[in-house]
């Protein structure tokens, strides 16, 4: 797949920038390998052969890698996802560059040895062997570089496929929490009944109470959801109560620990009771206030004064009382602050 004109220019600019940096790195590496020797023969005595050429070999491999990076960036510039076809095209271009560059290095070495023999009128017998060794070393280097680039690009292709699949796969929406649908009155009544039935589970042997506990928890859990919603703290607290106690992994072949089962059973019952008491206390705050009683029987003195106190507490400006039998103790028994006499 050919690159667009802009993408091709982008690749060229990237390659120019990389070439300048890699050329500087080659000179630095050569200075280290040659130990600041100027002449090739002196450096060869120090670094060996083909070690003396290693900076040039590394430079060619790095330039091949730079071409691979530049072309991959060009396809990204065009908005094209990395595919097997694009990878094959990139590797083919990089392979041609490596083959041409290393062929030039081999020819340059062969020419250097021939010129040296011509100038000195002395044929170096190991020259042929050196060229063969250089050829084998270059072949191993090219194979290693090609394998590394192929593996890296193949991995990028797989990552691109995974990303596209994730984009195409519809995301699972989180289920909406269940909203409460019981009035506080009905919820209070239902959970009060469950609290009473919980008392019947106390004192039962674990073997007998286990099945009854399961039925009780299923109904109670549903009632708590209907009373407070599935995402309420009360629902979470009840879920925690289901696993209250201590639990251990027993080795294979060991029977159940009846004592621990009994202890955990009692711990769960206590946890259920605490959760229900908390739920009922919260619901009680939302219960409507009872209507004020109009007629009081003998012995309901407390109820009478409580009702009067409630009525006085509703006053905003003044209170007008019509009662020929009202005594002065009335105001002391109903200490509700109000202005006026």
C-alpha positions as a LaTeX table, in Angstrom:
\begin{tabular}{lrrr}
\hline
Residue & $x$ (\AA) & $y$ (\AA) & $z$ (\AA) \\
\hline
Unk1 & 0.00 & 0.00 & 0.00 \\
Unk2 & 1.68 & 3.21 & $-1.14$ \\
Unk3 & 2.01 & 6.13 & 1.21 \\
Unk4 & 0.49 & 9.50 & 0.45 \\
Unk5 & 2.72 & 12.37 & $-0.62$ \\
Unk6 & 2.59 & 14.01 & 2.81 \\
Unk7 & 3.29 & 10.71 & 4.57 \\
Unk8 & 6.29 & 10.07 & 2.30 \\
Unk9 & 7.72 & 13.50 & 3.10 \\
Unk10 & 7.12 & 12.83 & 6.79 \\
Unk11 & 9.10 & 9.58 & 6.48 \\
Unk12 & 11.97 & 11.35 & 4.76 \\
Unk13 & 12.19 & 13.99 & 7.48 \\
Unk14 & 12.17 & 11.34 & 10.19 \\
Unk15 & 14.90 & 9.40 & 8.40 \\
Unk16 & 17.06 & 12.50 & 7.99 \\
Unk17 & 16.84 & 13.27 & 11.68 \\
Unk18 & 17.66 & 9.66 & 12.58 \\
Unk19 & 20.57 & 9.52 & 10.11 \\
Unk20 & 22.29 & 12.52 & 11.65 \\
Unk21 & 21.98 & 11.12 & 15.16 \\
Unk22 & 23.11 & 7.63 & 14.11 \\
Unk23 & 26.12 & 9.02 & 12.24 \\
Unk24 & 27.23 & 10.81 & 15.40 \\
Unk25 & 26.76 & 7.60 & 17.37 \\
Unk26 & 28.86 & 5.62 & 14.85 \\
Unk27 & 31.76 & 8.03 & 15.19 \\
Unk28 & 31.57 & 7.85 & 18.96 \\
Unk29 & 31.48 & 4.05 & 18.95 \\
Unk30 & 34.31 & 3.84 & 16.44 \\
Unk31 & 36.46 & 6.08 & 18.64 \\
Unk32 & 35.84 & 3.72 & 21.57 \\
Unk33 & 36.47 & 0.51 & 19.59 \\
Unk34 & 39.52 & 1.87 & 17.80 \\
Unk35 & 40.79 & 3.46 & 21.02 \\
Unk36 & 41.41 & 6.72 & 19.15 \\
Unk37 & 43.64 & 5.02 & 16.56 \\
Unk38 & 43.61 & 6.72 & 13.15 \\
Unk39 & 44.84 & 3.99 & 10.84 \\
Unk40 & 42.76 & 0.93 & 10.13 \\
Unk41 & 45.66 & $-1.49$ & 10.54 \\
Unk42 & 46.46 & $-0.14$ & 14.01 \\
Unk43 & 42.81 & $-0.38$ & 15.05 \\
Unk44 & 42.58 & $-3.94$ & 13.70 \\
Unk45 & 45.42 & $-5.02$ & 15.95 \\
Unk46 & 43.39 & $-3.80$ & 18.94 \\
Unk47 & 39.80 & $-4.75$ & 18.00 \\
Unk48 & 40.50 & $-7.76$ & 15.80 \\
Unk49 & 38.70 & $-8.68$ & 12.61 \\
Unk50 & 35.83 & $-8.18$ & 11.92 \\
Unk51 & 35.52 & $-6.45$ & 15.32 \\
Unk52 & 37.22 & $-3.39$ & 13.87 \\
Unk53 & 34.21 & $-3.03$ & 11.52 \\
Unk54 & 31.59 & $-3.50$ & 14.23 \\
Unk55 & 30.74 & 0.24 & 14.48 \\
Unk56 & 29.93 & 0.26 & 10.74 \\
Unk57 & 27.93 & $-2.98$ & 11.01 \\
Unk58 & 25.90 & $-1.63$ & 13.94 \\
Unk59 & 25.34 & 1.62 & 12.05 \\
Unk60 & 23.85 & $-0.21$ & 9.05 \\
Unk61 & 21.51 & $-2.24$ & 11.29 \\
Unk62 & 20.45 & 0.93 & 13.12 \\
Unk63 & 19.73 & 2.66 & 9.81 \\
Unk64 & 17.59 & $-0.31$ & 8.78 \\
Unk65 & 15.67 & $-0.03$ & 12.04 \\
Unk66 & 15.27 & 3.73 & 11.46 \\
Unk67 & 13.74 & 3.01 & 8.05 \\
Unk68 & 11.31 & 0.57 & 9.62 \\
Unk69 & 10.26 & 3.14 & 12.25 \\
Unk70 & 9.92 & 5.91 & 9.66 \\
Unk71 & 7.72 & 3.81 & 7.36 \\
Unk72 & 5.53 & 2.61 & 10.23 \\
Unk73 & 5.09 & 6.24 & 11.33 \\
Unk74 & 4.18 & 7.14 & 7.74 \\
Unk75 & 1.34 & 4.63 & 7.71 \\
Unk76 & 0.16 & 5.99 & 11.04 \\
Unk77 & 0.27 & 9.48 & 9.49 \\
Unk78 & $-2.07$ & 8.22 & 6.74 \\
Unk79 & $-4.36$ & 6.68 & 9.34 \\
Unk80 & $-3.70$ & 3.13 & 8.10 \\
Unk81 & $-3.72$ & 0.33 & 10.64 \\
Unk82 & $-0.72$ & $-1.99$ & 10.65 \\
Unk83 & $-1.53$ & $-5.21$ & 8.75 \\
Unk84 & 0.39 & $-8.29$ & 7.60 \\
Unk85 & 0.60 & $-6.82$ & 4.08 \\
Unk86 & 2.08 & $-3.55$ & 5.34 \\
Unk87 & 4.55 & $-5.43$ & 7.56 \\
Unk88 & 5.68 & $-7.53$ & 4.59 \\
Unk89 & 6.21 & $-4.37$ & 2.53 \\
Unk90 & 8.20 & $-2.66$ & 5.28 \\
Unk91 & 10.40 & $-5.71$ & 5.88 \\
Unk92 & 11.03 & $-6.10$ & 2.15 \\
Unk93 & 12.26 & $-2.51$ & 1.85 \\
Unk94 & 14.42 & $-2.82$ & 4.98 \\
Unk95 & 15.86 & $-6.13$ & 3.75 \\
Unk96 & 16.87 & $-4.58$ & 0.44 \\
Unk97 & 18.55 & $-1.72$ & 2.28 \\
Unk98 & 20.50 & $-4.11$ & 4.53 \\
Unk99 & 21.58 & $-6.29$ & 1.64 \\
Unk100 & 22.76 & $-3.31$ & $-0.42$ \\
Unk101 & 24.52 & $-1.66$ & 2.51 \\
Unk102 & 26.35 & $-4.79$ & 3.62 \\
Unk103 & 27.22 & $-5.62$ & 0.01 \\
Unk104 & 28.81 & $-2.18$ & $-0.19$ \\
Unk105 & 30.73 & $-2.88$ & 3.04 \\
Unk106 & 31.98 & $-6.23$ & 1.68 \\
Unk107 & 33.02 & $-4.66$ & $-1.62$ \\
Unk108 & 34.75 & $-1.84$ & 0.20 \\
Unk109 & 36.74 & $-4.32$ & 2.31 \\
Unk110 & 37.65 & $-6.39$ & $-0.72$ \\
Unk111 & 38.83 & $-3.24$ & $-2.53$ \\
Unk112 & 40.79 & $-2.07$ & 0.52 \\
Unk113 & 42.63 & $-5.39$ & 0.77 \\
Unk114 & 43.35 & $-5.45$ & $-2.96$ \\
Unk115 & 44.68 & $-1.88$ & $-2.91$ \\
Unk116 & 46.81 & $-2.68$ & 0.14 \\
Unk117 & 48.29 & $-5.70$ & $-1.64$ \\
Unk118 & 48.96 & $-3.63$ & $-4.76$ \\
Unk119 & 50.71 & $-0.85$ & $-2.85$ \\
Unk120 & 52.82 & $-3.16$ & $-0.77$ \\
Unk121 & 53.38 & $-5.74$ & $-3.53$ \\
Unk122 & 52.49 & $-8.27$ & $-0.87$ \\
Unk123 & 49.50 & $-10.56$ & $-0.98$ \\
Unk124 & 47.96 & $-11.12$ & 2.45 \\
Unk125 & 47.14 & $-14.86$ & 2.62 \\
Unk126 & 44.50 & $-14.43$ & 5.37 \\
Unk127 & 42.66 & $-11.79$ & 3.32 \\
Unk128 & 40.30 & $-14.31$ & 1.76 \\
Unk129 & 39.66 & $-15.94$ & 5.10 \\
Unk130 & 38.94 & $-12.53$ & 6.63 \\
Unk131 & 36.38 & $-11.74$ & 3.95 \\
Unk132 & 34.68 & $-15.10$ & 4.52 \\
Unk133 & 34.56 & $-14.46$ & 8.25 \\
Unk134 & 33.14 & $-10.99$ & 7.62 \\
Unk135 & 30.54 & $-12.46$ & 5.30 \\
Unk136 & 29.42 & $-14.99$ & 7.92 \\
Unk137 & 29.33 & $-12.32$ & 10.62 \\
Unk138 & 27.22 & $-10.01$ & 8.44 \\
Unk139 & 24.86 & $-12.89$ & 7.59 \\
Unk140 & 24.28 & $-13.65$ & 11.26 \\
Unk141 & 23.77 & $-9.95$ & 12.02 \\
Unk142 & 21.25 & $-9.50$ & 9.21 \\
Unk143 & 19.32 & $-12.60$ & 10.26 \\
Unk144 & 19.17 & $-11.43$ & 13.87 \\
Unk145 & 18.05 & $-7.92$ & 12.87 \\
Unk146 & 15.38 & $-9.21$ & 10.50 \\
Unk147 & 14.00 & $-11.59$ & 13.12 \\
Unk148 & 13.83 & $-8.86$ & 15.74 \\
Unk149 & 12.03 & $-6.44$ & 13.42 \\
Unk150 & 9.63 & $-9.13$ & 12.21 \\
Unk151 & 8.72 & $-10.12$ & 15.76 \\
Unk152 & 8.20 & $-6.53$ & 16.84 \\
Unk153 & 6.00 & $-5.67$ & 13.85 \\
Unk154 & 4.00 & $-8.88$ & 14.18 \\
Unk155 & 3.32 & $-8.05$ & 17.80 \\
Unk156 & 2.13 & $-4.59$ & 16.80 \\
Unk157 & $-0.22$ & $-6.17$ & 14.24 \\
Unk158 & $-1.76$ & $-8.38$ & 16.92 \\
Unk159 & $-2.15$ & $-5.39$ & 19.23 \\
Unk160 & $-3.88$ & $-3.46$ & 16.43 \\
Unk161 & $-6.28$ & $-6.36$ & 15.87 \\
Unk162 & $-7.05$ & $-6.53$ & 19.57 \\
Unk163 & $-7.69$ & $-2.78$ & 19.69 \\
Unk164 & $-10.03$ & $-2.93$ & 16.68 \\
Unk165 & $-11.93$ & $-5.86$ & 18.16 \\
Unk166 & $-12.37$ & $-3.97$ & 21.42 \\
Unk167 & $-13.69$ & $-0.95$ & 19.53 \\
Unk168 & $-16.15$ & $-3.10$ & 17.57 \\
Unk169 & $-17.30$ & $-5.10$ & 20.59 \\
Unk170 & $-20.20$ & $-3.33$ & 22.30 \\
Unk171 & $-19.39$ & $-2.47$ & 25.84 \\
Unk172 & $-21.46$ & $-4.12$ & 28.49 \\
Unk173 & $-23.49$ & $-1.59$ & 30.36 \\
Unk174 & $-23.61$ & $-1.86$ & 34.09 \\
Unk175 & $-27.05$ & $-2.93$ & 35.31 \\
Unk176 & $-29.00$ & $-0.14$ & 36.92 \\
Unk177 & $-29.42$ & $-0.52$ & 40.68 \\
Unk178 & $-32.82$ & $-1.67$ & 41.89 \\
Unk179 & $-34.75$ & 1.20 & 43.39 \\
Unk180 & $-36.81$ & 0.78 & 46.58 \\
Unk181 & $-40.52$ & 0.15 & 45.98 \\
Unk182 & $-41.86$ & $-0.36$ & 49.52 \\
Unk183 & $-43.24$ & 2.50 & 51.58 \\
Unk184 & $-41.54$ & 3.03 & 54.95 \\
Unk185 & $-44.67$ & 1.70 & 56.70 \\
Unk186 & $-44.75$ & $-1.55$ & 54.72 \\
Unk187 & $-40.98$ & $-1.99$ & 54.92 \\
Unk188 & $-41.01$ & $-1.41$ & 58.67 \\
Unk189 & $-43.77$ & $-3.96$ & 59.14 \\
Unk190 & $-42.13$ & $-6.59$ & 56.93 \\
Unk191 & $-38.68$ & $-6.28$ & 58.48 \\
Unk192 & $-40.18$ & $-6.27$ & 61.98 \\
Unk193 & $-41.77$ & $-9.61$ & 61.13 \\
Unk194 & $-38.41$ & $-10.91$ & 59.90 \\
Unk195 & $-36.78$ & $-9.79$ & 63.13 \\
Unk196 & $-39.37$ & $-11.71$ & 65.12 \\
Unk197 & $-38.89$ & $-14.84$ & 63.02 \\
Unk198 & $-35.12$ & $-14.51$ & 63.49 \\
Unk199 & $-35.59$ & $-15.07$ & 67.20 \\
Unk200 & $-36.92$ & $-18.56$ & 66.38 \\
Unk201 & $-33.58$ & $-19.45$ & 64.78 \\
Unk202 & $-31.69$ & $-18.73$ & 67.96 \\
Unk203 & $-30.77$ & $-21.78$ & 69.97 \\
Unk204 & $-31.40$ & $-24.22$ & 67.12 \\
Unk205 & $-28.65$ & $-26.76$ & 66.33 \\
Unk206 & $-26.62$ & $-25.81$ & 63.30 \\
Unk207 & $-27.77$ & $-28.84$ & 61.35 \\
Unk208 & $-31.43$ & $-27.93$ & 61.92 \\
Unk209 & $-31.14$ & $-24.17$ & 61.63 \\
Unk210 & $-29.06$ & $-24.12$ & 58.44 \\
Unk211 & $-31.94$ & $-24.79$ & 56.04 \\
Unk212 & $-34.27$ & $-22.40$ & 57.88 \\
Unk213 & $-31.54$ & $-19.77$ & 57.89 \\
Unk214 & $-31.22$ & $-20.07$ & 54.12 \\
Unk215 & $-34.95$ & $-19.48$ & 53.61 \\
Unk216 & $-34.89$ & $-16.58$ & 56.06 \\
Unk217 & $-31.91$ & $-14.84$ & 54.44 \\
Unk218 & $-33.35$ & $-15.10$ & 50.93 \\
Unk219 & $-36.59$ & $-13.40$ & 51.92 \\
Unk220 & $-34.89$ & $-10.84$ & 54.17 \\
Unk221 & $-32.36$ & $-9.91$ & 51.49 \\
Unk222 & $-35.14$ & $-9.25$ & 48.98 \\
Unk223 & $-37.07$ & $-7.16$ & 51.49 \\
Unk224 & $-34.01$ & $-5.02$ & 52.27 \\
Unk225 & $-33.50$ & $-4.37$ & 48.55 \\
Unk226 & $-37.16$ & $-3.40$ & 48.15 \\
Unk227 & $-36.95$ & $-1.18$ & 51.21 \\
Unk228 & $-33.65$ & 0.61 & 50.55 \\
Unk229 & $-32.46$ & $-0.32$ & 47.03 \\
Unk230 & $-29.77$ & $-2.70$ & 45.81 \\
Unk231 & $-26.94$ & $-0.19$ & 46.16 \\
Unk232 & $-27.72$ & 0.90 & 49.72 \\
Unk233 & $-25.32$ & 0.44 & 52.65 \\
Unk234 & $-27.97$ & $-1.68$ & 54.36 \\
Unk235 & $-27.82$ & $-4.16$ & 51.49 \\
Unk236 & $-24.02$ & $-4.28$ & 51.74 \\
Unk237 & $-24.16$ & $-4.76$ & 55.49 \\
Unk238 & $-26.58$ & $-7.64$ & 55.10 \\
Unk239 & $-24.28$ & $-9.26$ & 52.51 \\
Unk240 & $-21.40$ & $-9.00$ & 54.98 \\
Unk241 & $-23.53$ & $-10.59$ & 57.67 \\
Unk242 & $-24.04$ & $-13.62$ & 55.43 \\
Unk243 & $-20.35$ & $-14.48$ & 55.82 \\
Unk244 & $-19.86$ & $-13.41$ & 59.42 \\
Unk245 & $-17.63$ & $-15.74$ & 61.43 \\
Unk246 & $-14.34$ & $-17.55$ & 60.89 \\
Unk247 & $-13.72$ & $-19.90$ & 57.98 \\
Unk248 & $-10.70$ & $-22.06$ & 57.15 \\
Unk249 & $-9.64$ & $-24.43$ & 54.41 \\
Unk250 & $-9.58$ & $-27.89$ & 55.93 \\
Unk251 & $-7.13$ & $-30.51$ & 54.63 \\
Unk252 & $-8.48$ & $-33.27$ & 52.44 \\
Unk253 & $-9.96$ & $-36.10$ & 54.45 \\
Unk254 & $-10.83$ & $-34.03$ & 57.51 \\
Unk255 & $-14.48$ & $-33.83$ & 58.51 \\
Unk256 & $-16.41$ & $-30.71$ & 59.37 \\
Unk257 & $-15.74$ & $-28.86$ & 62.60 \\
Unk258 & $-19.12$ & $-28.95$ & 64.35 \\
Unk259 & $-17.97$ & $-26.56$ & 67.03 \\
Unk260 & $-16.79$ & $-23.98$ & 64.50 \\
Unk261 & $-19.99$ & $-24.41$ & 62.46 \\
Unk262 & $-22.07$ & $-23.76$ & 65.55 \\
Unk263 & $-20.02$ & $-20.72$ & 66.48 \\
Unk264 & $-20.30$ & $-19.24$ & 62.97 \\
Unk265 & $-24.05$ & $-19.92$ & 62.95 \\
Unk266 & $-24.54$ & $-17.95$ & 66.15 \\
Unk267 & $-22.27$ & $-15.17$ & 64.86 \\
Unk268 & $-24.36$ & $-14.83$ & 61.70 \\
Unk269 & $-27.60$ & $-14.70$ & 63.69 \\
Unk270 & $-26.18$ & $-11.86$ & 65.79 \\
Unk271 & $-25.02$ & $-10.05$ & 62.66 \\
Unk272 & $-28.47$ & $-10.40$ & 61.04 \\
Unk273 & $-30.07$ & $-9.00$ & 64.17 \\
Unk274 & $-27.76$ & $-5.99$ & 64.22 \\
Unk275 & $-28.46$ & $-5.22$ & 60.55 \\
Unk276 & $-32.22$ & $-5.46$ & 60.99 \\
Unk277 & $-32.21$ & $-3.25$ & 64.08 \\
Unk278 & $-30.26$ & $-0.65$ & 62.13 \\
Unk279 & $-32.69$ & $-0.88$ & 59.20 \\
Unk280 & $-35.70$ & $-0.50$ & 61.47 \\
Unk281 & $-34.17$ & 2.51 & 63.22 \\
Unk282 & $-33.63$ & 4.20 & 59.87 \\
Unk283 & $-37.14$ & 3.39 & 58.64 \\
Unk284 & $-38.65$ & 4.66 & 61.87 \\
Unk285 & $-37.39$ & 8.15 & 61.04 \\
Unk286 & $-39.47$ & 8.10 & 57.85 \\
Unk287 & $-42.67$ & 6.83 & 59.44 \\
Unk288 & $-45.49$ & 9.41 & 59.55 \\
Unk289 & $-46.28$ & 10.91 & 62.93 \\
Unk290 & $-49.42$ & 9.45 & 64.50 \\
Unk291 & $-52.50$ & 11.68 & 64.45 \\
Unk292 & $-53.30$ & 13.65 & 67.61 \\
Unk293 & $-55.79$ & 11.79 & 69.74 \\
Unk294 & $-59.03$ & 13.64 & 70.47 \\
Unk295 & $-60.43$ & 11.63 & 73.38 \\
Unk296 & $-58.41$ & 10.27 & 76.30 \\
Unk297 & $-59.46$ & 7.58 & 78.68 \\
Unk298 & $-58.83$ & 7.67 & 82.44 \\
Unk299 & $-55.20$ & 6.85 & 83.17 \\
Unk300 & $-53.92$ & 8.36 & 79.87 \\
Unk301 & $-52.53$ & 11.46 & 81.53 \\
Unk302 & $-49.13$ & 11.06 & 79.86 \\
Unk303 & $-50.72$ & 10.66 & 76.43 \\
Unk304 & $-52.86$ & 13.76 & 77.05 \\
Unk305 & $-49.94$ & 16.02 & 77.98 \\
Unk306 & $-47.87$ & 14.68 & 75.09 \\
Unk307 & $-50.68$ & 15.55 & 72.65 \\
Unk308 & $-51.06$ & 19.00 & 74.17 \\
Unk309 & $-47.34$ & 19.57 & 73.95 \\
Unk310 & $-47.46$ & 18.60 & 70.27 \\
Unk311 & $-50.27$ & 21.06 & 69.63 \\
Unk312 & $-48.45$ & 23.88 & 71.43 \\
Unk313 & $-45.34$ & 23.15 & 69.44 \\
Unk314 & $-47.27$ & 23.88 & 66.22 \\
Unk315 & $-48.06$ & 27.47 & 67.28 \\
Unk316 & $-46.38$ & 30.28 & 65.34 \\
Unk317 & $-47.60$ & 33.51 & 67.03 \\
Unk318 & $-50.00$ & 32.96 & 69.93 \\
Unk319 & $-52.00$ & 30.32 & 71.76 \\
Unk320 & $-55.66$ & 30.83 & 72.77 \\
Unk321 & $-56.91$ & 28.21 & 75.25 \\
Unk322 & $-60.61$ & 27.77 & 76.14 \\
Unk323 & $-60.88$ & 25.58 & 79.25 \\
Unk324 & $-62.70$ & 26.76 & 82.43 \\
Unk325 & $-60.97$ & 24.08 & 84.48 \\
Unk326 & $-57.40$ & 24.91 & 83.37 \\
Unk327 & $-55.04$ & 25.36 & 86.34 \\
Unk328 & $-51.71$ & 27.13 & 86.64 \\
Unk329 & $-49.88$ & 23.78 & 86.69 \\
Unk330 & $-50.73$ & 23.37 & 83.02 \\
Unk331 & $-47.85$ & 25.58 & 81.89 \\
Unk332 & $-45.35$ & 23.82 & 84.15 \\
Unk333 & $-46.33$ & 20.39 & 82.85 \\
Unk334 & $-46.09$ & 21.43 & 79.21 \\
Unk335 & $-42.75$ & 23.27 & 78.99 \\
Unk336 & $-43.08$ & 24.45 & 75.40 \\
Unk337 & $-41.44$ & 27.87 & 74.83 \\
Unk338 & $-43.77$ & 30.44 & 73.33 \\
Unk339 & $-44.23$ & 34.20 & 73.62 \\
Unk340 & $-47.21$ & 35.78 & 75.27 \\
Unk341 & $-49.24$ & 34.93 & 78.38 \\
\hline
\end{tabular}
